[in-house]
C-alpha cells in the first residue's frame, strides 16, 4: 500500500513538473538587445540583434514586427504568444532571435526600443528594452578606408611609366 501511494505521489509530481501550469502573464521572458558594430560610424551598416529567452513552451515569438523610426528613435513591436490561463506548458528552454538592419545612419545619438505585445492568453503591452547608441562621424575615424584607384587612373599611370622607361632607354643608347 505504501509503495502504491509513494508511486502515485511520484507520478503526480512528475506530471505536474512536465505539464506545469502557468498564468497567462508573460513571465519567464528575458530579452537581450545589442548593436553591431558596437561603435558604429557613418560608413557602417548598423544592425540591431534582439534575442528572447523563454523557460517554457509556450511562450514564443509570433512576429518580430517592422522597424518604425521617428527622428533618432527606432522602435519595434514584438508579438509574443503566451499561454492561456490553465494551459499546459512544456519545460523547454528556447530562444527566438531576429536582426534589424537600420542601414547607414548619420552621426548622432540614437535609441532603439523593443515593445512586447502579448496575445492568446493575455493582451498586454509594455516597453521591454531600450538601447541607446551613438553613431560617430566617419571624419572622426583615425583609420580611413583607402579608395582603390579606378581603371583610368591605372591606365594613365601605366602609360606614364612606359613613356618614362622608353625615354630612359633612349637616353642610355645616346651615351
C-alpha positions, 0 to 999 in steps of 0.5 A: 500500500505504501509503495502504491501511494509513494508511486502515485505521489511520484507520478503526480509530481512528475506530471505536474513538473512536465505539464506545469501550469502557468498564468497567462502573464508573460513571465519567464521572458528575458530579452537581450538587445545589442548593436553591431558594430558596437561603435558604429560610424557613418560608413557602417551598416548598423544592425540591431540583434534582439534575442528572447529567452523563454523557460517554457513552451509556450511562450514564443515569438509570433512576429518580430514586427517592422522597424518604425523610426521617428527622428533618432528613435527606432522602435519595434513591436514584438508579438509574443504568444503566451499561454492561456490561463490553465494551459499546459506548458512544456519545460523547454528552454528556447530562444527566438532571435531576429536582426534589424538592419537600420542601414547607414545612419548619420552621426548622432545619438540614437535609441532603439526600443523593443515593445512586447505585445502579448496575445492568446492568453493575455493582451498586454503591452509594455516597453521591454528594452531600450538601447541607446547608441551613438553613431560617430562621424566617419571624419572622426575615424583615425583609420580611413578606408583607402579608395582603390584607384579606378581603371583610368587612373591605372591606365594613365599611370601605366602609360606614364611609366612606359613613356618614362622607361622608353625615354630612359632607354633612349637616353642610355643608347645616346651615351 
